Amino acid sequence: MVMQLDKDQLLQAYRKMSEIRAFEERLHEENATGDIPGFIHLYTGEEAIAVGVCQNLLPTDYIGSTHRGHGHSIAKGCDIHGMMAEVFGKDAGVCRGKGGSMHIADLSKGMLGANGIVGGAPSLAIGAALTAKTLKNGGVAVSFTGDGGSNQGLVFEAMNMATVLQLPVIFIFENNGYGEGTGFDYAVGGRDITKRSSGFGMPSIRVDGTDFFAVYEAVSEAVDRARTGGGPTSIECMAYRWHGHFEGDPGLYRAKGEVAGLRKNHDPLKIFRDKVKDQIKASELDKIDAEVTAQVDDAVKQARAAAYPPAENLLADVYVSY
């Protein structure tokens, strides 16, 4: 699969993963200052999933996200400066400071929105997929759901409808080991999300979510199936979240040394680097990391200097006017 992507595509994929990593790790630092309103849920450790999925999508395709949505947003092309301003609650944010971290959305990029409703994205994605099928525009929709969210009834309803109507939708289940503080092995009956989704009559596979190439290949096949009328697919991506469920989570449910082991042995960026070492020099990837760090530094600087929304914006975008 490495050879099926040219060097520019590989560099683009690495840049997106690096952007997600830098954005999240910087938010981890900034949140400690107390200047960010609301909750923050970091995506670090799962970068290969978002990028492996979105690298297969067109700007006109749609994704539905979770409360842990920064990585999905960046992978789908949302502006980092606008996202950072949004997290800080500023008027320059992509949602004018009204959404914050948990509700970033940008329809112009095909990002239907991060979602505080656990398991909320699949029902939105099948709506986008039904639109694409009705208009016959070749579009595809993708929903992201965590292992905890996979237990929600709406998720089952969405998968059933997707199969019945043969919709061009892909259900991505990001199994990062924990639903808040509850382990996957305890909370998910059968301990296999793919068996659940295959029960609805769709192809369902499990892949290594820390390996960009494994995710990319699985999603590539699913996207081709969806665009050619083959209906939905479910993909369970096994990965690890490095930080707590939210910023401030003491993480008492984790084993001693667990996170250190993840950073050492299950880093999606390190895995990517190892797989492309024969095609791309480490210095080229180091240069990308440096550029991305500078980009995120500038985004924080601009976000801190930006104005808060004016009071009259409280009444804007509340009702549709015809």
Summary of the structure (lengths in Angstrom):
residues: 322
radius of gyration: 19.0
end to end distance: 50.0
largest distance: 58.0
contacts: 1138
relative contact order: 0.17
helix: 50%
strand: 10%
